[in-house]
């Protein structure tokens, strides 16, 4: 019973991490870049197989999708 209670407690503690959507994470990353006065960039949510040579700045949906950063010209 103690193992079950501990497992439940750990899942509840970790649930906010799993509950964050890709859009929420993208917004947080954009806010951090804006706070550092970074301009002329694009953040895009893509499937893992669509990353290519772009820089990955975040991962979401349990690692199924990535948030990629592209600097504009």
Backbone atoms as SQL, in Angstrom:
CREATE TABLE atoms (id INTEGER PRIMARY KEY, chain TEXT, resi INTEGER, resn TEXT, atom TEXT, x REAL, y REAL, z REAL);
INSERT INTO atoms VALUES
  (1, 'A', 1, 'UNK', 'N', 0.824, -1.186, 0.000),
  (2, 'A', 1, 'UNK', 'CA', 0.000, 0.000, 0.000),
  (3, 'A', 1, 'UNK', 'C', 0.876, 1.260, 0.000),
  (4, 'A', 2, 'UNK', 'N', 2.011, 1.207, 0.717),
  (5, 'A', 2, 'UNK', 'CA', 2.900, 2.358, 0.761),
  (6, 'A', 2, 'UNK', 'C', 3.481, 2.651, -0.621),
  (7, 'A', 3, 'UNK', 'N', 3.775, 1.593, -1.367),
  (8, 'A', 3, 'UNK', 'CA', 4.331, 1.770, -2.713),
  (9, 'A', 3, 'UNK', 'C', 3.299, 2.449, -3.610),
  (10, 'A', 4, 'UNK', 'N', 2.053, 2.047, -3.487),
  (11, 'A', 4, 'UNK', 'CA', 0.983, 2.651, -4.283),
  (12, 'A', 4, 'UNK', 'C', 0.826, 4.129, -3.934),
  (13, 'A', 5, 'UNK', 'N', 0.830, 4.450, -2.669),
  (14, 'A', 5, 'UNK', 'CA', 0.687, 5.842, -2.232),
  (15, 'A', 5, 'UNK', 'C', 1.867, 6.678, -2.717),
  (16, 'A', 6, 'UNK', 'N', 3.065, 6.131, -2.655),
  (17, 'A', 6, 'UNK', 'CA', 4.249, 6.838, -3.130),
  (18, 'A', 6, 'UNK', 'C', 4.172, 7.057, -4.638),
  (19, 'A', 7, 'UNK', 'N', 3.721, 6.040, -5.355),
  (20, 'A', 7, 'UNK', 'CA', 3.574, 6.164, -6.812),
  (21, 'A', 7, 'UNK', 'C', 2.574, 7.251, -7.169),
  (22, 'A', 8, 'UNK', 'N', 1.459, 7.292, -6.474),
  (23, 'A', 8, 'UNK', 'CA', 0.442, 8.325, -6.717),
  (24, 'A', 8, 'UNK', 'C', 0.995, 9.716, -6.428),
  (25, 'A', 9, 'UNK', 'N', 1.735, 9.844, -5.347),
  (26, 'A', 9, 'UNK', 'CA', 2.303, 11.139, -4.983),
  (27, 'A', 9, 'UNK', 'C', 3.296, 11.610, -6.041),
  (28, 'A', 10, 'UNK', 'N', 4.117, 10.703, -6.540),
  (29, 'A', 10, 'UNK', 'CA', 5.085, 11.065, -7.576),
  (30, 'A', 10, 'UNK', 'C', 4.391, 11.460, -8.874),
  (31, 'A', 11, 'UNK', 'N', 3.341, 10.758, -9.238),
  (32, 'A', 11, 'UNK', 'CA', 2.598, 11.098, -10.451),
  (33, 'A', 11, 'UNK', 'C', 1.925, 12.463, -10.326),
  (34, 'A', 12, 'UNK', 'N', 1.372, 12.751, -9.170),
  (35, 'A', 12, 'UNK', 'CA', 0.739, 14.054, -8.956),
  (36, 'A', 12, 'UNK', 'C', 1.765, 15.174, -8.991),
  (37, 'A', 13, 'UNK', 'N', 2.946, 14.935, -8.460),
  (38, 'A', 13, 'UNK', 'CA', 3.997, 15.947, -8.463),
  (39, 'A', 13, 'UNK', 'C', 4.504, 16.198, -9.872),
  (40, 'A', 14, 'UNK', 'N', 4.536, 15.174, -10.703),
  (41, 'A', 14, 'UNK', 'CA', 5.051, 15.310, -12.063),
  (42, 'A', 14, 'UNK', 'C', 3.981, 15.742, -13.055),
  (43, 'A', 15, 'UNK', 'N', 2.718, 15.706, -12.687),
  (44, 'A', 15, 'UNK', 'CA', 1.641, 15.980, -13.632),
  (45, 'A', 15, 'UNK', 'C', 1.695, 17.371, -14.262),
  (46, 'A', 16, 'UNK', 'N', 2.127, 18.434, -13.571),
  (47, 'A', 16, 'UNK', 'CA', 2.211, 19.723, -14.255),
  (48, 'A', 16, 'UNK', 'C', 3.191, 19.707, -15.428),
  (49, 'A', 17, 'UNK', 'N', 4.224, 18.908, -15.338),
  (50, 'A', 17, 'UNK', 'CA', 5.194, 18.814, -16.425),
  (51, 'A', 17, 'UNK', 'C', 4.545, 18.197, -17.649),
  (52, 'A', 18, 'UNK', 'N', 3.761, 17.160, -17.447),
  (53, 'A', 18, 'UNK', 'CA', 3.125, 16.466, -18.552),
  (54, 'A', 18, 'UNK', 'C', 1.912, 17.225, -19.078),
  (55, 'A', 19, 'UNK', 'N', 1.341, 18.102, -18.286),
  (56, 'A', 19, 'UNK', 'CA', 0.125, 18.799, -18.676),
  (57, 'A', 19, 'UNK', 'C', 0.401, 19.992, -19.591),
  (58, 'A', 20, 'UNK', 'N', 1.640, 20.440, -19.674),
  (59, 'A', 20, 'UNK', 'CA', 1.962, 21.619, -20.466),
  (60, 'A', 20, 'UNK', 'C', 1.850, 21.301, -21.948),
  (61, 'A', 21, 'UNK', 'N', 1.089, 22.115, -22.654),
  (62, 'A', 21, 'UNK', 'CA', 0.925, 21.899, -24.086),
  (63, 'A', 21, 'UNK', 'C', 2.098, 22.501, -24.851),
  (64, 'A', 22, 'UNK', 'N', 2.221, 22.121, -26.113),
  (65, 'A', 22, 'UNK', 'CA', 3.277, 22.659, -26.969),
  (66, 'A', 22, 'UNK', 'C', 3.124, 24.169, -27.115),
  (67, 'A', 23, 'UNK', 'N', 1.886, 24.626, -27.234),
  (68, 'A', 23, 'UNK', 'CA', 1.656, 26.069, -27.378),
  (69, 'A', 23, 'UNK', 'C', 2.085, 26.841, -26.133),
  (70, 'A', 24, 'UNK', 'N', 1.821, 26.273, -24.955),
  (71, 'A', 24, 'UNK', 'CA', 2.241, 26.921, -23.716),
  (72, 'A', 24, 'UNK', 'C', 3.761, 27.006, -23.624),
  (73, 'A', 25, 'UNK', 'N', 4.428, 25.919, -23.976),
  (74, 'A', 25, 'UNK', 'CA', 5.886, 25.896, -23.927),
  (75, 'A', 25, 'UNK', 'C', 6.469, 26.876, -24.949),
  (76, 'A', 26, 'UNK', 'N', 5.891, 26.921, -26.128),
  (77, 'A', 26, 'UNK', 'CA', 6.346, 27.849, -27.165),
  (78, 'A', 26, 'UNK', 'C', 6.205, 29.292, -26.682),
  (79, 'A', 27, 'UNK', 'N', 5.110, 29.599, -26.017),
  (80, 'A', 27, 'UNK', 'CA', 4.889, 30.936, -25.474),
  (81, 'A', 27, 'UNK', 'C', 5.922, 31.284, -24.414),
  (82, 'A', 28, 'UNK', 'N', 6.245, 30.329, -23.548),
  (83, 'A', 28, 'UNK', 'CA', 7.263, 30.558, -22.509),
  (84, 'A', 28, 'UNK', 'C', 8.640, 30.808, -23.124),
  (85, 'A', 29, 'UNK', 'N', 8.991, 30.026, -24.133),
  (86, 'A', 29, 'UNK', 'CA', 10.286, 30.203, -24.790),
  (87, 'A', 29, 'UNK', 'C', 10.349, 31.564, -25.475),
  (88, 'A', 30, 'UNK', 'N', 9.267, 31.942, -26.151),
  (89, 'A', 30, 'UNK', 'CA', 9.215, 33.247, -26.820),
  (90, 'A', 30, 'UNK', 'C', 9.362, 34.383, -25.809),
  (91, 'A', 31, 'UNK', 'N', 8.741, 34.246, -24.640),
  (92, 'A', 31, 'UNK', 'CA', 8.851, 35.276, -23.610),
  (93, 'A', 31, 'UNK', 'C', 10.296, 35.411, -23.123),
  (94, 'A', 32, 'UNK', 'N', 10.985, 34.288, -22.982),
  (95, 'A', 32, 'UNK', 'CA', 12.392, 34.337, -22.548),
  (96, 'A', 32, 'UNK', 'C', 13.266, 34.987, -23.609),
  (97, 'A', 33, 'UNK', 'N', 13.018, 34.673, -24.867),
  (98, 'A', 33, 'UNK', 'CA', 13.796, 35.287, -25.949),
  (99, 'A', 33, 'UNK', 'C', 13.519, 36.790, -26.023),
  (100, 'A', 34, 'UNK', 'N', 12.255, 37.164, -25.896),
  (101, 'A', 34, 'UNK', 'CA', 11.885, 38.578, -25.918),
  (102, 'A', 34, 'UNK', 'C', 12.523, 39.332, -24.756),
  (103, 'A', 35, 'UNK', 'N', 12.583, 38.699, -23.591),
  (104, 'A', 35, 'UNK', 'CA', 13.188, 39.333, -22.417),
  (105, 'A', 35, 'UNK', 'C', 14.678, 39.588, -22.627),
  (106, 'A', 36, 'UNK', 'N', 15.303, 38.784, -23.480),
  (107, 'A', 36, 'UNK', 'CA', 16.725, 38.967, -23.788),
  (108, 'A', 36, 'UNK', 'C', 16.910, 39.847, -25.026),
  (109, 'A', 37, 'UNK', 'N', 15.836, 40.484, -25.458),
  (110, 'A', 37, 'UNK', 'CA', 15.837, 41.390, -26.615),
  (111, 'A', 37, 'UNK', 'C', 16.230, 40.701, -27.922),
  (112, 'A', 38, 'UNK', 'N', 15.925, 39.415, -28.029),
  (113, 'A', 38, 'UNK', 'CA', 16.160, 38.696, -29.282),
  (114, 'A', 38, 'UNK', 'C', 15.032, 39.060, -30.242),
  (115, 'A', 39, 'UNK', 'N', 15.385, 39.413, -31.471),
  (116, 'A', 39, 'UNK', 'CA', 14.387, 39.764, -32.481),
  (117, 'A', 39, 'UNK', 'C', 14.652, 38.988, -33.758),
  (118, 'A', 40, 'UNK', 'N', 13.666, 38.971, -34.648),
  (119, 'A', 40, 'UNK', 'CA', 13.826, 38.349, -35.946),
  (120, 'A', 40, 'UNK', 'C', 13.949, 36.844, -35.915),
  (121, 'A', 41, 'UNK', 'N', 13.238, 36.202, -35.022),
  (122, 'A', 41, 'UNK', 'CA', 13.286, 34.744, -34.918),
  (123, 'A', 41, 'UNK', 'C', 11.907, 34.158, -35.167),
  (124, 'A', 42, 'UNK', 'N', 11.880, 32.860, -35.435),
  (125, 'A', 42, 'UNK', 'CA', 10.635, 32.128, -35.586),
  (126, 'A', 42, 'UNK', 'C', 10.718, 30.869, -34.749),
  (127, 'A', 43, 'UNK', 'N', 9.662, 30.598, -34.002),
  (128, 'A', 43, 'UNK', 'CA', 9.541, 29.334, -33.274),
  (129, 'A', 43, 'UNK', 'C', 8.441, 28.537, -33.952),
  (130, 'A', 44, 'UNK', 'N', 8.705, 27.256, -34.174),
  (131, 'A', 44, 'UNK', 'CA', 7.730, 26.418, -34.859),
  (132, 'A', 44, 'UNK', 'C', 7.650, 25.066, -34.164),
  (133, 'A', 45, 'UNK', 'N', 6.451, 24.536, -34.034),
  (134, 'A', 45, 'UNK', 'CA', 6.231, 23.216, -33.450),
  (135, 'A', 45, 'UNK', 'C', 6.198, 22.213, -34.601),
  (136, 'A', 46, 'UNK', 'N', 7.088, 21.221, -34.548),
  (137, 'A', 46, 'UNK', 'CA', 7.178, 20.238, -35.628),
  (138, 'A', 46, 'UNK', 'C', 7.287, 18.828, -35.063),
  (139, 'A', 47, 'UNK', 'N', 6.959, 17.861, -35.892),
  (140, 'A', 47, 'UNK', 'CA', 7.158, 16.453, -35.525),
  (141, 'A', 47, 'UNK', 'C', 8.651, 16.168, -35.528),
  (142, 'A', 48, 'UNK', 'N', 9.057, 15.158, -34.790),
  (143, 'A', 48, 'UNK', 'CA', 10.479, 14.821, -34.673),
  (144, 'A', 48, 'UNK', 'C', 11.154, 14.632, -36.020),
  (145, 'A', 49, 'UNK', 'N', 10.461, 14.026, -36.971),
  (146, 'A', 49, 'UNK', 'CA', 11.086, 13.743, -38.266),
  (147, 'A', 49, 'UNK', 'C', 11.165, 14.965, -39.177),
  (148, 'A', 50, 'UNK', 'N', 10.653, 16.116, -38.726),
  (149, 'A', 50, 'UNK', 'CA', 10.679, 17.336, -39.526),
  (150, 'A', 50, 'UNK', 'C', 11.662, 18.375, -38.998),
  (151, 'A', 51, 'UNK', 'N', 12.490, 18.011, -38.030),
  (152, 'A', 51, 'UNK', 'CA', 13.424, 18.960, -37.418),
  (153, 'A', 51, 'UNK', 'C', 14.496, 19.393, -38.417),
  (154, 'A', 52, 'UNK', 'N', 15.090, 18.457, -39.102),
  (155, 'A', 52, 'UNK', 'CA', 16.154, 18.773, -40.061),
  (156, 'A', 52, 'UNK', 'C', 17.349, 19.402, -39.382),
  (157, 'A', 53, 'UNK', 'N', 17.860, 20.481, -39.958),
  (158, 'A', 53, 'UNK', 'CA', 19.058, 21.160, -39.451),
  (159, 'A', 53, 'UNK', 'C', 18.723, 22.301, -38.481),
  (160, 'A', 54, 'UNK', 'N', 17.455, 22.482, -38.193),
  (161, 'A', 54, 'UNK', 'CA', 17.052, 23.587, -37.316),
  (162, 'A', 54, 'UNK', 'C', 17.422, 23.301, -35.870),
  (163, 'A', 55, 'UNK', 'N', 17.580, 24.368, -35.103),
  (164, 'A', 55, 'UNK', 'CA', 17.960, 24.262, -33.690),
  (165, 'A', 55, 'UNK', 'C', 16.731, 23.936, -32.844),
  (166, 'A', 56, 'UNK', 'N', 16.802, 22.863, -32.072),
  (167, 'A', 56, 'UNK', 'CA', 15.713, 22.467, -31.179),
  (168, 'A', 56, 'UNK', 'C', 15.867, 23.224, -29.864),
  (169, 'A', 57, 'UNK', 'N', 14.805, 23.936, -29.453),
  (170, 'A', 57, 'UNK', 'CA', 14.836, 24.699, -28.212),
  (171, 'A', 57, 'UNK', 'C', 13.828, 24.193, -27.189),
  (172, 'A', 58, 'UNK', 'N', 13.058, 23.173, -27.554),
  (173, 'A', 58, 'UNK', 'CA', 12.088, 22.615, -26.627),
  (174, 'A', 58, 'UNK', 'C', 11.516, 21.314, -27.150),
  (175, 'A', 59, 'UNK', 'N', 10.967, 20.527, -26.244),
  (176, 'A', 59, 'UNK', 'CA', 10.346, 19.260, -26.586),
  (177, 'A', 59, 'UNK', 'C', 9.020, 19.176, -25.849),
  (178, 'A', 60, 'UNK', 'N', 7.990, 18.651, -26.514),
  (179, 'A', 60, 'UNK', 'CA', 6.672, 18.581, -25.885),
  (180, 'A', 60, 'UNK', 'C', 5.929, 17.335, -26.359),
  (181, 'A', 61, 'UNK', 'N', 4.744, 17.138, -25.819),
  (182, 'A', 61, 'UNK', 'CA', 3.912, 15.965, -26.100),
  (183, 'A', 61, 'UNK', 'C', 4.687, 14.671, -25.874),
  (184, 'A', 62, 'UNK', 'N', 5.371, 14.637, -24.739),
  (185, 'A', 62, 'UNK', 'CA', 6.117, 13.439, -24.365),
  (186, 'A', 62, 'UNK', 'C', 7.275, 13.137, -25.298),
  (187, 'A', 63, 'UNK', 'N', 7.829, 14.171, -25.912),
  (188, 'A', 63, 'UNK', 'CA', 8.955, 13.992, -26.817),
  (189, 'A', 63, 'UNK', 'C', 8.557, 13.733, -28.261),
  (190, 'A', 64, 'UNK', 'N', 7.257, 13.697, -28.542),
  (191, 'A', 64, 'UNK', 'CA', 6.788, 13.424, -29.902),
  (192, 'A', 64, 'UNK', 'C', 6.961, 14.617, -30.827),
  (193, 'A', 65, 'UNK', 'N', 7.000, 15.821, -30.252),
  (194, 'A', 65, 'UNK', 'CA', 7.154, 17.033, -31.050),
  (195, 'A', 65, 'UNK', 'C', 8.291, 17.872, -30.489),
  (196, 'A', 66, 'UNK', 'N', 8.857, 18.709, -31.342),
  (197, 'A', 66, 'UNK', 'CA', 9.939, 19.606, -30.956),
  (198, 'A', 66, 'UNK', 'C', 9.563, 21.034, -31.308),
  (199, 'A', 67, 'UNK', 'N', 10.130, 21.968, -30.568),
  (200, 'A', 67, 'UNK', 'CA', 9.991, 23.380, -30.887),
  (201, 'A', 67, 'UNK', 'C', 11.340, 23.802, -31.444),
  (202, 'A', 68, 'UNK', 'N', 11.327, 24.293, -32.684),
  (203, 'A', 68, 'UNK', 'CA', 12.570, 24.656, -33.351),
  (204, 'A', 68, 'UNK', 'C', 12.661, 26.171, -33.505),
  (205, 'A', 69, 'UNK', 'N', 13.883, 26.647, -33.464),
  (206, 'A', 69, 'UNK', 'CA', 14.210, 28.071, -33.543),
  (207, 'A', 69, 'UNK', 'C', 14.892, 28.330, -34.879),
  (208, 'A', 70, 'UNK', 'N', 14.408, 29.355, -35.571),
  (209, 'A', 70, 'UNK', 'CA', 15.037, 29.786, -36.810),
  (210, 'A', 70, 'UNK', 'C', 15.258, 31.276, -36.724),
  (211, 'A', 71, 'UNK', 'N', 16.476, 31.710, -36.985),
  (212, 'A', 71, 'UNK', 'CA', 16.805, 33.144, -36.966),
  (213, 'A', 71, 'UNK', 'C', 16.503, 33.700, -38.346),
  (214, 'A', 72, 'UNK', 'N', 15.737, 34.810, -38.383),
  (215, 'A', 72, 'UNK', 'CA', 15.412, 35.462, -39.642),
  (216, 'A', 72, 'UNK', 'C', 16.606, 36.218, -40.194),
  (217, 'A', 73, 'UNK', 'N', 16.538, 36.576, -41.469),
  (218, 'A', 73, 'UNK', 'CA', 17.657, 37.303, -42.064),
  (219, 'A', 73, 'UNK', 'C', 17.549, 38.781, -41.870);
